[in-house]
Amino acid sequence: VLLGFLLFHLLFAGPRMNNLETENYTKITKFILVGVSEQPMLQIILFMLGLTMYLITIIGNSLIIVVIILDARLHTPMYFFLSNLSLLDICGSTTTAPQSLINCLQDYPSISYNACYAEMGISLCFAVTECFLLAIMAYDRFIAISNPLRYMVIMNKAVCIGLTMTSWLISFLVSVIPLLVTPVSFCGQNVVNHFACEMQAVMKLVCSDTSTSLVLIFIGSIFTLIFPFGLIIISYLRIIVAVLRIRSAEGRRKAFSTCGSHLMVVTIYYGTLIYMYVKPQSKESEDKDKIISIFYGAVTPMLNPLIYTLRNKDVKGALKKITGQAKA
């Protein structure tokens, strides 16, 4: 319902925002994406690399969702959140990857104004939701380790669904609505130095006063990045304290191993996002920003299924069981 509401407003409110431009400038109807337009060989390399990463992302995350659904032993809060993370990775990648792959095959790819805003808003909503979901997963691990006997009572089905839906709602409110209501003027400039409609790259073309927008982006980054990241740090500090109270070395090792995969994902995802959005912004487009955006936009969704399956005995066991049943 939220995504339908978002699509409707992005597609029909886009022209309203564009009409805020003064009559002295050409009305923007499309954007030209020139991320790699001047490097034909690099275009081919990026297409093959991007296609491979996208296929791994879709297949890997879909497999995780199917395994969790089919294996009753994985019907726990931890794997409920993991399946939601995989779904987010599939949706987030599909929002931008297909269009970016097509762009790699064109010299000067273009995208309509409305489609660019729709892509920008939806991908931003997915990214923010993932930030909050990773924080929820850290809290889930804390409860599982610090209070294992009451874990299933505390993290019951209603709580899990409520936390997930809340993360979606907050993400919509703090990412999409400001994008819809903030007036902008592009003044005829429509060349975006990026592979896709990345918010930072598009906003660099705005010729109206961006001081308010930059402040809002910074405040939004604090709330959607620093705040959940702080919750993750607090959760893991309390996890360390709880683990150190475990007497057996095997118990401590097992407790830490359940958190290792999550920490790897958090480090890559938050590290690149914080660098991109919390640092001081400028009007100049930097090539390194395009490279960094690949990490949180393509690399992390691809690595998630690999990290969680290679380091998780339960998931590997479920995969072998399902594979064995399929062969039989």
Number of C-alpha atoms within 10 A of each C-alpha: 6 10 12 9 9 20 19 13 15 27 16 12 17 19 15 13 16 19 15 14 20 13 9 8 12 12 19 18 14 16 21 22 26 21 21 22 21 11 12 14 11 13 20 15 12 17 18 14 12 20 16 12 19 22 12 17 26 20 13 20 27 17 16 24 19 13 19 21 15 13 16 10 12 16 12 17 21 18 18 19 20 23 21 16 24 24 19 20 26 21 16 22 22 16 18 20 19 13 17 22 21 11 24 26 15 15 15 15 20 19 18 13 20 21 17 21 23 22 22 22 26 21 25 22 24 22 22 24 24 23 23 25 24 24 22 22 22 26 20 19 23 25 21 21 22 19 13 13 11 12 18 14 10 16 19 14 13 10 13 19 15 12 16 18 14 15 19 19 14 16 22 22 12 20 23 21 16 16 19 17 10 11 16 20 22 21 20 17 19 19 17 22 24 24 25 27 27 22 16 20 22 23 19 18 21 17 15 12 10 16 9 10 16 16 12 15 20 17 15 18 21 16 14 22 21 17 15 21 23 12 17 22 16 15 20 18 13 17 23 17 11 17 21 14 11 15 9 10 11 10 13 17 12 12 22 16 13 18 18 15 18 19 16 15 19 19 12 15 21 18 16 18 20 16 12 18 16 16 11 9 15 11 13 10 17 12 12 9 16 18 12 16 17 14 18 19 21 19 19 22 29 26 20 22 24 18 16 21 19 11 15 15 12 15 20 15 13 20 20 12 13 16 11 10 9 8 6 6
